Amino acid sequence: MMLDLDGPVGRLEALLDEPTAAQWKSRPRAIAVLCHPHTAHGGTMHTKVIYQAAKALVRTGCAVLRFNFRGAGSSAGTFDAGPGEMDDFRAALDFMIARYAEVKDVWAGGFSFGAWIALAVGAEDNRVTALIGIAPPVGSYNFSAVRHSTKSKFFIQGERDELFSLSDLRRFYAELPEPKDLVVIDGADHLFDGKTSEVGDAIEDLLQDFPVAERGERRGAAGE
């Protein structure tokens, strides 16, 4: 479903995928917001990795929103190299949480630059219950909030990532508190060229049986 969100600087173009009502009864199991890679390098919500991640999360029972950052696709504004995109992501989170007020689990995820945005914001927003980082640029951006987060953290990395090395991610991962999980995709480069479906498979394997909150439990407020 195509949507227009009210972003901080105007329209944010978005796509919402929902699980079938027949399979998941009256509500999704969780909600997820996904962030695309660097806008200046062609990243959009249609990037193959983001597409596969969204479809995989829907298969696990999630309602999934992917959207174009400011300046990408038909979204208003211009690329802001981080701060503005974080505000865009917060607007997308607010939309999903308002739309699915009865769903208590909120997952924040992204690919490459988008992983930094999602994890940095998600680690500090107590409404977010799990973090999903695909090829996160841990050597290039500030992930300090993630280093101290005790939320569930899931990572997917290409074995041969030429931009953000597996060895850098392993060092970062070793410093993180539990709970955490890492899947390495054999032979995959940064874009997971020819292996994007394996990203979807990894997400489905990691999150299919991930426990979620009961209906009566409540999220915290943003920033608590």
DOLUM-388667 format. One record per residue: x, y, z of N, C-alpha, C, O, CB in turn; residue in one letter. Coordinates in steps of 0.1 Angstrom, whole numbers, plus 2048, in hexadecimal, padded with zeros to 3 digits. Glycine has a CB too. Layout:
// residues N
XYZXYZXYZXYZXYZA ...
***
This chain:
// residues 224
8087F480080080080080980C80081180E8097F680080CM 8078157F680E8227F680882C7FF7FC82D80180F8287E7M 81183380680C83D81081484A80F82084A80A80D83881EL 80E85581381686181581686482480B86682A80F86D80DD 82286582A82386983882687883982B87E83082E86083FL 82287D84582588B84883388B84E83488885A81A892851D 83D88F84784A89084C84E89D8518468A784F85488C841G 85989F85785D8AC85D85F8B785385D8C285686A8AA865P 8628B38468638BE83C85A8BB83185C8C18268728BE837V 84F8B48338458B18298438A382684589A82F84A8B881CG 83E8A081B83A89281784588881885088B814834892809R 84287C81E84B87181E84486681683986181B85086C82CL 84A86280B84485780384684A80A85184780F84A8567F5E 83C84180B83E83581383682980D82C82B805839837822A 83981D81183381180E83080981A83980782283B809803L 82480581C8207FD82881C7EF8238137ED81A81480382FL 8227E582981F7D68268197D083381F7D283E82B7CE821D 80E7CA8328077C483E8067B583C8037B08317FA7CA841E 8077AD84780479F8467F579D8447ED7A5847809797852P 7F179183F7E378E83C7DC78D8497E17878537E2782833T 7D07928497C77918557C47838597C377F8647BB799854A 7C377A84F7BF76C8517CA7658597C875D8617BD765844A 7D77698567E276285C7E576886A7E87608737EF764853Q 7E377586C7E777C8787DC7818807DD78A8897F1786875W 7CF77D87C7C37808847C178F8847C179587A7C477B893K 7C07958907BB7A38917C67AD8917C37B98907B37A589DS 7D27A98927DD7B38927EA7AD88E7EC7A188F7DE7B98A0R 7F47B58898017B08868087AC8938057B089D8097BB87EP 8127A389181A79E89C8237AA8A28257AB8AE822792898R 8287B28998307BD89C82F7C789182A7C488683F7B889FA 8357D38938377DD8888457E088684D7DF89082F7EA88BI 8497E387A8577E68778587F186D84F7F386485E7D9871A 8627FA86F86580486687380286087D80086886481386DV 87580285388180084D88780C84687F8148408807F4843L 89480E84789B81A8418A48158368AB80C8378A382184CC 8A381D82B8AB81981F8BA81F8208BD8278288A481E812H 8C281A8178D081F8178D282D8128C883480F8D981680FP 8DE8328128E284080F8DB8468038DC8417F88F184180EH 8D38508058CC8577FA8D585C7EF8D285A7E38C48627FFT 8E08617F38EA8677E98F085C7E08F685F7D58F486F7EFA 8EF84F7E48F48447DC8E983C7D68EB8307D38FD83C7E5H 8DD8427D58D283B7CE8C98337D78C182B7D28D88327C4G 8CB8337E48C282B7ED8B48317ED8B283D7EE8C882B7FBG 8AA8277EC89C82A7EE89581F7F589C8157F889682D7E0T 8898217F88818167FE87F80A7F587B7FF7F987381B802M 88380C7E88818007DE88F7F97DD88F7EF7D587D8067D1H 8997FD7E48A67F57E48A37E77E789B7E37EF8B07FB7EET 8A97DE7DF8A67CF7E08A77CA7EE89E7C27F28AF7C87D7K 8B17CD7F58B37C88038A77CC80C8A27C48138C07CD809V 8A37D980A8987DE81288B7D780E8837D38178967ED811I 8897D580187D7CE7FD87D7C08038727BB80887D7CD7EDY 8887B88028887AB8078867AA8168807A181B8957A4803Q 88C7B481D88A7B582C87C7B782F8777B18388937C0832A 8757C08288677C382B85E7B78298567B38318627CE822A 8607B081D8587A481B85B79982585179282885B79F80DK 86779882986A78D83386379184185E78884787978C836A 86379D84585D7A185184E79F85084879B85A8607AF855L 8487A284583A79F84383779084582D78C84B8357A4835V 84078884083E77984183E77585083976B853848772839R 84577D85884677986783A77F86E83877D87A85377E86DT 83178786782578C86E82579B87181D7A087882378587AG 82F7A286B8317B086E8297B98648287B585883F7B486FC 8257C48688217CF85F82E7D785E8347DC8678157D8865A 8327DA85183F7E084E83D7EC8468367ED83C8487D6847V 8437F784B84480484385280683E85B80684683F80F84CL 85380983185F80E82C85C81B82585181D820866804821R 86582482686283282186F83881B87A83381D85D83B82DF 86D84281387884A80D87C85581687385E81987584F7FFN 88985681A88D86282188B86E81988986E80D89C860825F 88C87982088B88681989588780D8A188380E88E892823R 89088B80289988C7F689A8807EE8A08807E38A68917FAG 8948757F28948687EB8878667E587C8687EB89985C7F4A 8878607D987A85E7D287286B7D18768757CD8728537D9G 86586A7D685C8757D585B87C7E38528847E584E8717D1S 8638787EC86387F7FA86888D7F98728907F186B877804S 8628968008668A48008738A680787889D80E85B8AC808A 8798B18058868B580B8928B18048928AC7F98868B0819G 89D8B280B8AA8AF8058B28A78108B08A881C8B38BB801T 8BB89E80B8C38958138CA89E81E8D08A881B8CD88D80BF 8CA89882A8D08A08358DC89983C8E089D8478C58A3840D 8E088D8378EC88683C8EA88184A8F487E8518F888F83BA 8DE88084F8DC87985C8D187F8658C78798688E9879863G 8D388C86A8CA8918738BB89286E8B288E8758CE89F878P 8BA8978618AD89885B8A788A85989B88885B8AD89F84EG 8AF8808558AA8738538A586C86089C8658608B586A84CE 8AC87086B8A886A87889A87087B8918698808B286E883M 89887D87888A88287A88087C87187587A87688B892878D 88487986587A87285C87786486286B86086288187084ED 88185D86787E85086D87585187986C84987B88B849871F 87785B88186E85D88D86085F88885785A88F873869895R 85E86787E85186987984A85C87483E85A87685187486DA 85285486D84D84786984A83E87483F83787485884085FA 85283E87F84F83688B84283B89183983389585A837895L 84084889283484E89882884A89081E84689683585D899D 82984A88381E84687B81A83787E80E83488082184786CF 82382E87E82082088081B81D88E81281588F82D81887DM 82182489881C8218A580E8268A78068208AF8268288AFI 80B8328A17FD8378A27F382E89A7E882C89F7FC84589CA 7F782988F7EF8208867EC81388D7E180E88C7F581E879R 7F680D8947F580089A7F68018A97FF7FB8AF7FF7F6894Y 7EE8098AF7EF80C8BD7EF8008C67F48008D17E58168C2A 7E87F58C17E67E98C97F27E08C87F37D68D07DA7E28C5E 7FB7E38BF8077DA8BD8137DF8C68167EB8C480B7D98AEV 8187D78CE8217DC8D88307DA8D48397E08DB81F7D48E5K 8337D38CA8417D18C68447D98B983D7D88AF8447C28C3D 84E7E18BA8527EB8AF8617E88AC86A7E98B48507FA8B3V 8637E489F8717E189B8767EB89186F7F08888717D3894W 8837EF8948897FA88C8947F388489D7ED88A88E805894A 8947F587689F7EE86E8A37F786389C80085F89A7E186AG 8AE7F385D8B37FA8518BF7F384B8C57EA8518B6808855G 8C27F88408CE7F38388D87FE8368D58098318C97ED82AF 8E47FB8398F08048378ED81183E8EB81184A8F2807828S 8EE81D8378EB82A83E8DE8298458DC82E8508EA835833F 8D482283F8C78218468C78198538C081B85C8BD81A83DG 8D18108548D38088608D881286B8D38118778DD7FD85EA 8E181B8688E58258728D982D8778D882F8838F082E86CW 8D183286E8C683A8728BC83387B8B98378868BE83F865I 8B88278768AF81F87E8B481B88C8AD81B8968AB813876A 8C181688C8C68118998C981C8A28C781B8AE8D3809896L 8CE82889D8D18338A68C58398AC8C583C8B88D983E89EA 8BA83A8A48AE83F8AA8A78348B28A28378BD8A484489FV 8A68288AD89F81E8B48A581A8C189E8168CA89F8128ABG 8B281B8C38B88178CF8B48218DA8B481D8E68C78188CEA 8B182D8D78AD8378E189E8398E389A8418EB8B48448DEE 8968338DB8888358DB8828288E288381D8DC8818378CDD 87D82A8EE87881E8F686C8178F086880D8F5875822904N 86681D8E685B8178DF86080C8D68588028D38528218D7R 86C80D8D28728038C98777F78D287E7F98DC87E8098C1V 8747EB8CD8777DF8D58827D68CF8887CE8D686B7D78D7T 8857D88C28907D18BC8967D98B18907E18AA88A7C38B6A 8A37D68AE8AB7DD8A48B07D389A8B57C989D8B77E58ABL 8AF7D788D8B37CE8828BD7D68798B97E08728A77C987AI 8C97D28798D37D98718D97D18668DF7C68688DF7DE87AG 8D77D58598DC7CE84E8E87D58488E77E18448D17CC843I 8F47CF8499007D68449027E384B9037ED8439017D7835A 9017E48589027F185E9107F885D91A7F085E8FF7F086DP 91180485A91E80B85892580F86592781A86991D818850P 92980586D92D80787B93A80F87C93D81588692F7FA882V 94380F87194F81687294E82486D95882C86D95980F86AG 94282886894183586293783F86993784B86693C833854S 92F83987292584187892583E88792A83488C91783F872Y 91E84688F91D84589D91283B8A290783E8A091B8538A4N 9178308A790D8268AC90E8248BB90B81A8C09118188A5F 91282F8C291482F8D090782B8D89088238E191983C8D6S 8FB82F8D38EF82B8DA8EC81C8D98E78168E28E38338D4A 8F08168CE8EE8088CC8F88008D58F47F68DA8F08048BDV 9048058D790E7FE8DF9097FC8ED90D7F38F491B8068E0R 8FF8058F28FA8049008EC7FE9008E67FD90B8FB811906H 8E77FB8F58D97F68F58D77E88F98DE7DF8F48D37F98E7S 8CE7E59028CB7D79068BE7D28FE8B97C79028C87D7915T 8BA7D98F48AF7D48EB8B57C98E38C17C78E18A97DF8E2K 8AC7C08DE8B07B68D58B57BC8C88AF7C58C28A47AC8D1S 8C17B78C48C87BD8B88CB7B18AE8D17A78B28D57C48BDK 8C77B48A28CA7AA8978D27B088C8CF7BB8878BC7A4892F 8DC7A98888E57AE87D8E67A48728E77988748F37B2883F 8E77A98668E97A185A8F47A88528F47B484F8DC79F851I 8FF7A184F90A7A684890F79D83D90F79183E9167A9852Q 9147A483291A79C82792879982B9307A18309197A481AG 92C78C82893A78882B94479082494F79382993B779827E 94179581894B79C8109477AB80E94A7B180494D796802R 9417B181893D7BF8179497C78159527C781D9357C3824D 9497CE80A9557D68069557E480C95F7EB80B9567D77F7E 9497E98129497F681894A7F68279517FE82C93B7FC814L 9437EC82D9437EB83C9467DD83F93E7D483E9357F0842F 9537DA8439587CD8449517C484F94D7C98599677CD846S 9517B884C94C7AE8569547AE86294F7AD86D94C7A0850L 9617B086196A7B186D9667BD8769667BB8829797B2869S 9637C887095F7D48789527D187F9507D488B95D7E086FD 9497CB87893C7C787E93E7BD88A9377BE8949327C2874L 9467B48889497AA89294E7B089F94A7AD8AA95279F88DR 9577BA89D95D7C18A99527C98B09517C88BC9687CA8A5R 94A7D08A893E7D78AE9357CE8B59307D18C09377DF8A3F 9317C38AE9287B98B492D7B48C19257B28CA9257AE8AAY 9397B18C293F7AB8CE93D7B58DA93D7B08E694E7A88CCA 93D7C28D893B7CB8E292D7CD8E792B7D48F19417D88DEE 9237C88E09157CB8E29107C28EE9147B68EF90D7C98D6L 9077C78F69017BF9008F77B68FA8F27B98EF8FA7C890BP 8F47AB9008E97A28FC8DC7A98FE8DB7B29068EA794903E 8D17A48F78D179A8ED8D579F8DF8D37AB8DC8C37948ECP 8DB7968D78E079A8CA8E178E8C28E37838C78ED7A28CBK 8E17908B48E37858AB8E978A89E8E679589A8D677D8A9D 8F17828988F878688B8F777B8818FA76F88590778A88EL 8F377E8758F377586A8FD77A85F8FB78685B8E5772864V 90677285B91077685090B76E84490A76284491E773854V 90A77683990676F82C91276D8249197768208FB778825I 91576082192175C81A92276380D91976380592174D819D 92E76880A93176D7FD92A77A7F992C77F7EE92E7637F3G 92278080291A78C7FF92379980092A79A80990E78D807A 9217A27F69277AF7F791E7B97FE9147B480492A7B47E8D 9217C67FE9197CF80590A7D08019017D180991F7DD804H 9087CF7F48FA7D07EF8F37C27EE8E87C17EA8FB7D57E1L 8FA7B87F38F57AA7F38F17A67E48E77A07E28E97A97FCF 8F97AB7DB8F67A87CD8F47997CA8FD7917CD9017AE7C4D 8E97967C58E57887C28E17807CE8DF7747CD8F17817BCG 8E17867DA8DE77F7E78D47877EF8D37847FB8EB77E7EFK 8CC7907E98C37977F18B878E7F78B37918028BC7A27E9T 8B57847F08AB77B7F68B07748028A877080B8A77707EBS 8BD7728038C376C80F8C277681B8C17718278D176980DE 8C27838188BF78C8238B178A8298AF78A8358C179B81EV 8A778982089A78682489977982C892778836891785819G 89F76F82789F76282E8A576383C8A075D8468A7757826D 8B076B83E8B776D84A8AD7748548AD7708608C4774849A 8A777E84F89E78685889277D85D88E77D868898792850I 88D77585488276C85788676286287F75F86B87C76584BE 89275C86089875386989A7598778977538818A574D864D 89F7658778A276C88489677088C89676F8988AB778881L 88C77488588077B88B87377388B86A77789187E788885L 87376888486776088386175C89185575D89486975487BQ 86B75889A8677548A786B75D8B286A75A8BE86D7468AAD 86E76A8AE8727748B88657778C185B77B8BB8787818B2F 8667768CE85B7788D78567878D685E7908D685E7748E5P 8497898D68447968D783B7988E383778F8EA83B7998CAV 8387A58E68307A88F28227A48F081C7A28E58317B78F4A 81C7A28FC80D79F8FC8067AC8FA80B7B78FC809798909E 7F97AB8F77F17B68F37F17C18FF7F07CD8FD7E37B28F0R 7F07BC90B7EF7C59177FB7CD91B7FA7D69227EA7BD922G 8077C89168137CF91A8147DD91280E7DF90881F7C7916E 81C7E691881C7F391382A7F79108347F39168167FD91DR 82C7FF90583980590183C81090B8348169118398098F2R 84981390B84D82091184B82C90884782A8FC85C81F916G 84D83790D84C8439058598468FE86484190284885090DA 85984D8F38658508EB86F8578F486C8618FB8628598DFA 87C8528F48878588FB88785590A89085A9118858678F9G 87E84D90F87F84A91E88B84292188D83E92C872843922E 
***
